[in-house]
Amino acid sequence: MCEQALANEAEMRDHILVAHRVSRAKCPYCLKYFDSVTALMCHCQSRGSKCQINKADDFGKFLDTLTGGFLTVKEKVRPDYIQNETVEVWNSEAQEMEKYTPPTMKYLEFTSSKPMDWKEPTRVAAQIGGGSTSDTFNYKNQQSRW
């Protein structure tokens, strides 16, 4: 976690773009490079891709590393596909009835989270908007100073 103290919103925006921007991201599964983390995340979510990173056992660990622990993922079954009953269908090649169970449709559910080692800040590093002209502000019912 960056604890850089910045004077204003513009400085913070510039700091994030320069010091924290990932210019190239690489998929650890297929080793393909992407121009942004957003493009890598789209790649990870794609079900039509040849890369199966989202099926890897350690996908959660990769996602945790990529997002700093602020995003978790769970594979869930679509509710409209839970009651897929097995039916009998005619197999024209074998000339007989056989049982068929439709596939279960799943999706990835991403949720925001806090890293396991998250500690609430003891002071505000920067306040964006709504600030007064004085050098003090209220944080968690405590008067703090810039």
Phi, psi and omega in degrees: 000132180278132179245027179296129177268125183238150187286326184204178183298319181297318178297320180295316179300313179297319179299314181297316181294324182273309188274334187242002182281132175268117184273332176220132179239141184240133176286124181286349183270307182256354177068018177281142179267147178229150183283349180205163176293326178300315179296321177296319178296320176299318177300316181295328182276342186293123178276340182272354183287149175291331178288134183246036182302324182289352176260352183294146180299327182258025179298320178299320179294318177298314180297321178298317179294316183295322186255006181069020178087007183266006180217131176238159182226142175225140174271126183235154177273133178297132184302327181283359178243012182287321185264047178282102182277146176286133180234164176261133179232156181276125174262107185291333179288316181273350181056046178204165176277141176219158182279139179228126175249118180299151180292153176272127180270131181236164176213162177264127177253118179261134178227150177281148181210177175247142177301154182299328181265020183294134174236133177297139180294145178272341176213160180275128179281326179204143176245127182253119177070159175071004182281158178265178181277349179281171180265014177237157178207164182263124177228116181051048179061024175236139176281120181244159182240142177293000000 
